[in-house]
Amino acid sequence: MNETLALAVIPSGAAALTASVLKLKKRLELSKAKHPSLRGHSRWARRVAAQVPFYEYDDATFFRSDDAPDPVAEQRRAGFMRLSALFEHRFAKTGR
């Protein structure tokens, strides 16, 4: 009776082992495919990010960041507002 049970269990065990090995192989390939800068611990990422200075611009500075004349800054602002309205309409469900 034990031989019959073993003959029934071995194929399912082999299938489970094969599936596990294939899943592990796929995961290792994905890990190896990542760019080296993406590896490592998330705490290191936070430490590095803390070293980058924070920048905040008001509207006037943002649209004239390259010392553009007033008409160009106004065109940029109008274009940005059109894009903002388009995205607000097109992606209304995801904005909330």
C-alpha positions in Angstrom: 0.0 0.0 0.0 2.8 2.4 0.7 4.2 1.9 -2.8 0.9 2.8 -4.3 0.7 6.0 -2.2 4.3 6.9 -3.1 3.5 6.4 -6.8 0.6 8.7 -6.5 2.4 11.4 -4.5 5.7 11.5 -6.4 4.3 13.1 -9.6 2.4 15.8 -7.8 5.5 16.5 -5.7 7.7 16.7 -8.8 5.2 19.0 -10.4 5.2 21.3 -7.4 9.0 21.3 -7.2 9.2 22.1 -11.0 6.7 25.0 -10.6 8.7 26.4 -7.6 12.0 26.2 -9.4 10.5 27.9 -12.5 9.1 30.7 -10.3 12.4 31.1 -8.5 14.3 31.2 -11.8 11.9 33.9 -13.1 12.4 36.0 -9.9 16.2 35.7 -10.1 16.2 36.8 -13.7 14.1 39.8 -12.9 16.4 40.7 -10.0 19.5 40.4 -12.2 17.8 42.5 -14.9 17.4 45.5 -12.6 19.7 48.4 -13.0 22.4 48.4 -10.3 21.1 51.7 -9.0 17.7 50.1 -8.1 19.3 47.4 -5.9 19.9 47.9 -2.2 17.9 48.9 0.7 15.1 51.5 0.7 16.7 53.2 3.8 19.7 54.1 1.6 17.4 55.7 -0.9 15.9 57.8 1.8 19.3 58.8 3.1 20.4 59.9 -0.4 17.2 61.7 -1.0 17.6 63.6 2.2 20.8 65.1 0.8 19.1 66.6 -2.2 18.0 70.1 -1.6 14.3 71.0 -1.7 13.2 73.5 -4.4 9.9 75.3 -4.4 8.9 77.8 -7.1 6.0 80.2 -7.2 4.1 80.7 -10.5 6.1 83.7 -11.6 9.4 82.0 -11.0 8.4 78.6 -12.4 7.2 79.9 -15.8 10.2 82.3 -16.1 12.9 80.0 -14.8 15.1 80.7 -17.8 14.5 84.5 -17.7 12.0 84.3 -20.4 10.1 87.5 -21.4 6.6 88.1 -20.0 4.8 87.0 -23.3 6.6 83.7 -23.3 5.9 83.1 -19.6 2.2 83.8 -20.2 2.2 81.4 -23.1 3.7 78.7 -20.9 1.2 79.4 -18.2 -1.7 79.2 -20.7 -0.4 76.0 -22.1 0.0 74.4 -18.7 -3.5 75.4 -17.7 -4.9 73.9 -20.9 -3.0 70.7 -20.2 -4.2 70.7 -16.6 -7.9 71.2 -17.7 -7.5 68.4 -20.2 -6.1 66.0 -17.7 -8.7 67.0 -15.1 -11.4 66.1 -17.6 -9.8 63.0 -19.1 -8.7 61.5 -15.8 -11.4 62.7 -13.5 -11.7 59.4 -11.6 -8.0 59.1 -10.8 -7.6 62.7 -9.6 -9.5 62.1 -6.4 
